[in-house]
Amino acid sequence: MSSLSARRLLRTLVWPNWRSHSNKPAQNVHLSKPGNGFSFELTDEQKEFQATARKFALEEIIPVAAQYDRTGEYPVPLIKRAWELGLMNSHIPESCGGLGLGTFEACLITEELAYGCTGVQTAIEANSLGAYCVTEPGAGSDVAGIRTRAERKGDEYVINGQKMWITNGGKANWYFLLARTDPDPRAPASKAFTGFIVEADTPGIQIGRKELNMGQRCSDTRGIVFEDVRVPKENVLIAEGAGFKIAMGAFDKTRPPVAAGAVGLARRALDEATRYALERKTFGKPIVEHQAVAFLLAEMAMKVELARLGYQRAAWEVDAGRRNTFYASIAKAFSGDVANQVATDAVQIFGGNGFNTEYPVEKLMRDAKIYQIYEGTAQIQRVIIAREHLGRYKA
C-alpha cells in the first residue's frame, strides 16, 4: 500500500470528520427509526455476518487453536480464509476497497472469532494492513510520556525512538507512529505530538524479535526501533501537533471491538464449563446438580450477557456519530474483567483438569489476562469513566 493510500485510509478510520466534527451516523448502520423504540433485533445482514463468523470459528479456528498456541506461528492460512469469507477489515470504507460496515457489525464478527481463539482473532483483525506504534518501554498508560522524537528538517521529519508491545509489528506494511515534535517539555500533550504514516521498510527501522507472551501467542507482538528514520512531511496525519487527539480518538473506536473479543472468550469459557459440568459426576450425580456449581455458572452467564450489552452500546454510539468515550471505557473495563473472572471460574469447575493443557480452559485463562492490560489498562478505564461521569455534573 502506498503512503498516499495509507494516509487516506487512516484519516477515515482513526479520526473521521476531524475538521468538521460531524455527528452524522455511519451510512450503513442500522438505527431504529424514531418512534419505534428500543430493539435488540439484528438485521438480516448482521445475522448473516454473525453466522458466517461463528461457523468459521467452530469449524476452522477451534480445531487448530491449540497448535497455534503451542508453536506461536502466525496463522496465515486462517487469515487468508477470513479474507475469503469477508470477515477481515469489515470497517474499511467501500471507497478504500472494504465492506464499509459499522463498528457494531465489526464487533459482532469479533465476538465470534474470539470465541474460537483470541490470538487468531487478533491476528486476523491486525493482519498486514498496519500497526499502531504508540506504546513505549517507559510509556504505556502514560501516553504523554512518549519519548520518541520527530525533528523537522526541510521537507522531511527525522524520527528517533523505540516502541514496544506493538501488535502486528513484524507483519504490518506501514505504521501509525506517534512522536513528539515539540521539544518543549512544558508543551501540552494536545499540541506536543504528531501522528505519522511510516512505511515498514523505511531505512532505519529495526524490527525486534517476536515476543513469547503469556497468551494470544500466535498474535505478532514486537518492539520496534526507529533510528534516523526519514519521513516526508506529506506523511504527517492531519497536521503537526494533532497526534495526541488522533491517538485518543482512535481508542474510542478500538475499545468496543476489544471488549467484544473479551466477551467472545468469556462465552467460550462459559460453554466449555457448562458442557463439562453436565458430564462430570461427583457423589453420584453431575456436578451441575450441585448448587455451588450451578450458581457459579449462573454468575458467569450474567456477566457474559451484561458485558455483551456494554460493547454493543459503545459500538452503537460510534455508528450513530456520537462521542462514545464513556461507553467505550465502560465496555472495555467491564468486559476485560469479566473475561478473566469467567475464565478463572471455568478452570475452577474443571478442577484439576482445568489446570492441564489438554483441556481448553487453561488456554482461555492465559489468553484473558491481556484484556485488562492492552488498549488501556483496567485502571486507566476507571480513571476515564470517573472523569466522564463527574464531568456531567460539573458542566
Legacy VTK file of the C-alpha trace (Angstrom):
# vtk DataFile Version 3.0
C-alpha trace
ASCII
DATASET POLYDATA
POINTS 395 float
0.000 0.000 0.000
1.362 3.424 -0.933
1.915 6.175 1.612
-0.869 8.201 -0.004
-3.366 5.331 0.253
-2.336 4.653 3.816
-2.847 8.289 4.773
-6.308 8.393 3.194
-7.322 5.170 4.906
-6.076 6.168 8.336
-7.760 9.546 8.142
-11.024 7.690 7.600
-10.508 5.031 10.240
-8.773 6.825 13.069
-10.151 10.338 13.026
-13.127 10.656 10.661
-14.574 14.148 10.171
-11.706 15.572 12.226
-12.201 19.048 10.882
-15.994 19.155 10.843
-16.659 17.045 13.947
-19.735 15.764 12.131
-22.347 13.898 14.139
-23.826 12.210 11.104
-24.271 8.448 11.635
-22.427 5.919 9.520
-24.227 5.360 6.228
-24.618 1.633 6.677
-25.554 1.468 10.341
-28.922 0.022 11.325
-30.553 2.566 13.626
-34.061 2.373 14.992
-36.494 4.748 13.328
-37.986 7.473 15.529
-40.988 6.169 17.422
-40.053 2.516 17.032
-38.483 2.335 20.462
-35.532 0.193 21.513
-34.802 -3.074 19.724
-32.409 -5.967 20.297
-33.174 -7.482 16.895
-30.299 -7.802 14.438
-30.765 -7.081 10.755
-30.646 -9.951 8.293
-27.215 -8.746 7.128
-25.898 -8.645 10.696
-27.213 -12.161 11.338
-25.525 -13.390 8.179
-22.130 -11.980 9.152
-22.535 -13.340 12.673
-23.451 -16.816 11.402
-20.554 -16.864 8.917
-18.048 -15.875 11.593
-19.487 -18.400 14.057
-19.258 -21.241 11.537
-15.685 -20.275 10.665
-14.706 -20.211 14.344
-16.282 -23.565 15.148
-15.128 -25.458 12.077
-11.772 -23.906 11.223
-10.330 -21.942 14.153
-11.055 -24.137 17.189
-9.580 -27.345 15.678
-6.157 -25.680 15.220
-6.146 -23.099 18.030
-4.172 -25.245 20.489
-1.490 -25.932 17.870
-1.034 -22.234 17.127
-0.828 -21.593 20.856
1.956 -24.160 21.235
4.010 -23.000 18.253
3.280 -19.274 18.281
3.145 -19.483 14.496
1.364 -16.638 12.709
-1.963 -18.077 11.413
-1.570 -17.139 7.747
-3.972 -19.827 6.392
-6.736 -18.656 8.729
-6.118 -15.018 7.853
-6.439 -15.808 4.154
-9.593 -17.810 4.802
-11.122 -14.986 6.838
-10.420 -12.632 3.936
-12.130 -15.016 1.516
-15.204 -15.084 3.771
-15.377 -11.303 4.013
-14.569 -11.265 7.721
-11.468 -9.068 7.543
-11.227 -5.275 7.589
-15.022 -5.065 7.532
-14.972 -1.466 8.811
-12.844 -0.102 5.970
-14.923 2.172 3.708
-16.028 0.880 0.344
-14.114 3.762 -1.275
-10.918 2.148 0.051
-11.885 -1.369 -1.050
-13.516 -2.526 2.191
-17.028 -3.593 3.101
-17.912 -0.337 4.815
-19.642 -1.997 7.753
-20.257 -0.187 11.008
-18.449 -0.740 14.286
-21.459 -2.678 15.564
-21.194 -5.237 12.764
-17.428 -5.464 13.206
-17.945 -6.221 16.900
-20.425 -8.998 16.138
-17.787 -10.626 13.931
-15.065 -10.085 16.527
-17.024 -11.826 19.284
-17.486 -14.911 17.122
-13.845 -15.082 16.004
-12.656 -14.595 19.597
-14.862 -17.494 20.659
-12.601 -19.668 18.532
-9.292 -18.150 19.668
-8.480 -14.594 20.686
-4.918 -14.924 19.398
-6.159 -15.876 15.944
-8.854 -13.191 16.115
-6.259 -10.534 16.943
-4.038 -11.683 14.088
-6.968 -11.611 11.673
-8.019 -8.126 12.657
-4.478 -6.727 12.681
-3.204 -8.658 9.602
-0.663 -6.958 7.329
-2.506 -3.693 6.875
-0.868 -1.626 9.588
0.302 -1.383 13.183
-0.339 1.165 15.914
3.008 2.362 17.246
2.233 4.331 20.388
3.367 2.304 23.417
6.999 2.560 24.517
9.126 0.765 27.125
8.525 3.669 29.504
5.179 4.954 28.247
2.109 2.768 28.185
-0.837 4.216 30.076
1.039 7.499 30.274
0.818 8.323 26.577
2.004 11.858 27.256
5.293 10.357 28.464
6.304 9.229 24.971
9.967 9.959 24.242
10.161 9.113 20.540
11.000 12.361 18.751
10.462 13.666 15.245
12.566 16.643 14.165
11.607 18.680 11.116
14.454 19.053 8.617
13.387 20.731 5.388
10.640 18.688 3.740
11.263 15.700 5.998
10.998 14.613 9.596
13.782 12.575 11.203
12.429 10.122 13.772
14.348 8.532 16.636
12.937 6.371 19.391
11.695 2.972 20.437
8.229 1.435 20.533
7.264 -1.704 22.452
4.480 -4.308 22.589
3.379 -3.442 19.070
0.700 -5.833 17.866
1.362 -6.883 14.275
4.734 -5.117 14.454
6.525 -7.708 12.348
3.770 -8.148 9.761
2.495 -4.649 9.051
3.184 -2.858 5.776
3.098 0.538 7.480
2.827 2.055 10.927
0.859 4.797 12.574
3.593 6.363 14.701
3.079 8.856 17.497
6.125 11.041 18.191
6.917 14.273 19.996
7.502 17.163 17.620
7.560 19.974 20.194
10.826 19.729 22.171
9.466 21.926 24.971
8.680 19.555 27.900
6.105 22.080 29.135
4.103 21.908 25.902
0.611 20.420 26.453
0.088 16.905 25.137
-2.685 18.177 22.883
-0.071 20.115 20.864
3.230 18.334 21.509
2.714 15.147 19.490
2.274 14.361 15.824
0.985 11.271 14.049
2.935 9.883 11.084
2.401 7.212 8.476
5.682 5.309 8.207
6.366 2.575 5.674
7.647 -0.548 7.447
10.573 -0.960 5.057
11.878 2.590 5.555
15.674 2.631 6.209
16.496 2.947 9.893
13.630 0.779 11.172
14.758 -2.228 13.219
12.042 -4.767 13.998
12.657 -6.771 17.164
12.068 -10.432 17.876
8.592 -11.848 18.254
7.725 -11.798 21.955
6.635 -15.029 23.665
3.662 -13.860 25.653
1.540 -15.459 28.361
-1.412 -15.790 25.996
-2.606 -14.970 22.486
0.684 -16.424 21.341
0.049 -16.573 17.603
-0.544 -12.834 17.524
2.604 -10.995 16.426
3.956 -8.691 19.166
7.311 -6.917 18.855
9.458 -3.975 19.786
10.479 -1.573 17.020
13.429 0.818 16.962
13.430 3.966 14.802
16.929 5.302 14.165
17.225 8.390 11.978
14.152 7.326 10.045
13.301 9.937 7.429
9.643 10.536 6.651
8.332 13.085 4.123
6.193 15.901 5.509
3.287 14.585 3.419
3.144 11.613 5.778
2.004 13.770 8.678
-1.520 12.722 9.587
-3.971 15.668 9.666
-1.473 18.265 10.936
1.571 18.726 13.124
0.528 18.701 16.773
-2.683 16.746 16.163
-1.220 13.350 17.063
-2.428 13.103 20.652
-6.029 13.863 19.650
-5.814 11.284 16.887
-4.440 8.624 19.232
-7.052 9.271 21.910
-9.848 9.370 19.353
-8.728 6.031 17.962
-9.263 4.379 21.349
-12.943 5.304 21.278
-13.243 3.216 18.125
-10.953 0.345 19.036
-12.131 -0.322 22.591
-15.590 -1.659 21.618
-14.077 -4.404 19.391
-11.553 -5.267 22.104
-14.457 -5.597 24.545
-16.262 -7.791 22.016
-13.218 -10.071 21.869
-13.268 -10.394 25.657
-16.943 -11.335 25.516
-16.227 -13.999 22.895
-13.586 -15.535 25.151
-15.879 -15.397 28.191
-18.720 -17.025 26.262
-16.411 -19.827 25.158
-15.291 -20.385 28.771
-18.912 -20.495 29.910
-19.844 -23.012 27.213
-16.869 -25.250 27.985
-17.592 -25.154 31.723
-21.286 -25.866 31.223
-20.673 -28.878 29.000
-18.116 -30.236 31.433
-20.440 -29.712 34.407
-23.175 -31.670 32.654
-20.846 -34.638 32.063
-18.609 -34.743 35.145
-20.073 -36.670 38.087
-19.301 -36.488 41.796
-21.189 -38.021 44.670
-23.339 -39.957 42.224
-24.635 -37.063 40.104
-23.454 -34.494 37.542
-21.662 -31.630 39.228
-24.082 -29.182 37.605
-26.694 -30.502 40.036
-24.638 -29.252 42.971
-25.898 -25.786 43.809
-22.389 -24.422 44.260
-21.567 -25.220 40.633
-24.968 -24.193 39.285
-24.712 -20.808 40.991
-21.196 -20.347 39.652
-22.466 -20.954 36.119
-25.340 -18.548 36.733
-22.918 -15.802 37.759
-20.807 -16.480 34.695
-23.846 -16.276 32.406
-24.952 -12.986 33.980
-21.562 -11.441 33.380
-21.336 -12.575 29.759
-24.761 -11.190 28.881
-24.145 -7.840 30.559
-20.689 -7.481 29.020
-22.182 -8.020 25.572
-24.680 -5.243 26.135
-21.782 -2.999 27.146
-19.800 -3.379 23.939
-22.929 -3.184 21.801
-23.921 0.145 23.340
-20.410 1.521 22.848
-20.359 0.362 19.210
-23.845 1.718 18.557
-22.778 5.130 19.840
-19.880 5.214 17.360
-22.110 4.310 14.439
-24.672 6.910 15.496
-21.974 9.560 15.165
-21.739 10.273 18.861
-18.759 10.666 21.165
-18.611 7.327 22.961
-15.635 7.737 25.326
-17.713 6.979 28.428
-19.335 3.859 26.999
-16.159 2.614 25.305
-14.258 2.644 28.587
-17.132 1.000 30.477
-17.315 -1.741 27.856
-13.581 -2.310 27.797
-13.138 -2.322 31.582
-16.145 -4.492 32.350
-15.593 -6.999 29.528
-11.907 -7.350 30.364
-12.709 -8.103 33.995
-15.500 -10.485 33.004
-13.228 -12.429 30.643
-10.759 -13.002 33.464
-13.406 -13.866 36.047
-15.313 -16.253 33.800
-12.161 -17.977 32.524
-10.931 -18.413 36.110
-14.286 -19.828 37.193
-14.250 -22.208 34.229
-10.885 -23.557 35.361
-12.347 -23.991 38.847
-15.269 -26.004 37.515
-12.885 -28.232 35.584
-10.883 -28.770 38.780
-7.515 -30.434 38.263
-8.298 -30.967 34.593
-8.658 -27.236 34.136
-5.035 -26.777 35.184
-3.874 -29.067 32.387
-3.070 -28.088 28.806
-5.152 -30.990 27.457
-8.275 -29.009 28.287
-9.170 -25.685 26.613
-9.908 -23.577 29.690
-6.237 -23.354 30.691
-5.507 -21.514 27.452
-8.582 -19.332 27.854
-7.389 -18.208 31.275
-3.976 -17.241 29.864
-5.486 -15.501 26.858
-7.879 -13.499 29.038
-5.298 -11.568 31.043
-4.284 -9.195 28.271
-7.798 -7.735 28.178
-7.062 -5.992 31.473
-3.837 -4.556 30.052
-3.824 -3.568 26.393
-5.895 -0.836 24.771
-5.822 0.947 28.116
-5.484 -0.902 31.427
-8.440 -1.710 33.651
-7.298 1.049 35.975
-6.969 3.676 33.241
-10.502 2.859 32.084
-11.767 3.670 35.563
-9.910 6.971 35.503
-11.643 7.833 32.230
-15.062 6.648 33.430
-14.783 8.701 36.612
-13.692 11.781 34.652
-16.525 11.452 32.146
-19.100 10.759 34.862
-18.081 13.680 37.070
-17.833 15.935 34.052
-21.569 15.630 33.559
-22.152 17.100 36.985
-19.581 19.860 36.661
-20.780 21.028 33.268
LINES 1 396
395 0 1 2 3 4 5 6 7 8 9 10 11 12 13 14 15 16 17 18 19 20 21 22 23 24 25 26 27 28 29 30 31 32 33 34 35 36 37 38 39 40 41 42 43 44 45 46 47 48 49 50 51 52 53 54 55 56 57 58 59 60 61 62 63 64 65 66 67 68 69 70 71 72 73 74 75 76 77 78 79 80 81 82 83 84 85 86 87 88 89 90 91 92 93 94 95 96 97 98 99 100 101 102 103 104 105 106 107 108 109 110 111 112 113 114 115 116 117 118 119 120 121 122 123 124 125 126 127 128 129 130 131 132 133 134 135 136 137 138 139 140 141 142 143 144 145 146 147 148 149 150 151 152 153 154 155 156 157 158 159 160 161 162 163 164 165 166 167 168 169 170 171 172 173 174 175 176 177 178 179 180 181 182 183 184 185 186 187 188 189 190 191 192 193 194 195 196 197 198 199 200 201 202 203 204 205 206 207 208 209 210 211 212 213 214 215 216 217 218 219 220 221 222 223 224 225 226 227 228 229 230 231 232 233 234 235 236 237 238 239 240 241 242 243 244 245 246 247 248 249 250 251 252 253 254 255 256 257 258 259 260 261 262 263 264 265 266 267 268 269 270 271 272 273 274 275 276 277 278 279 280 281 282 283 284 285 286 287 288 289 290 291 292 293 294 295 296 297 298 299 300 301 302 303 304 305 306 307 308 309 310 311 312 313 314 315 316 317 318 319 320 321 322 323 324 325 326 327 328 329 330 331 332 333 334 335 336 337 338 339 340 341 342 343 344 345 346 347 348 349 350 351 352 353 354 355 356 357 358 359 360 361 362 363 364 365 366 367 368 369 370 371 372 373 374 375 376 377 378 379 380 381 382 383 384 385 386 387 388 389 390 391 392 393 394
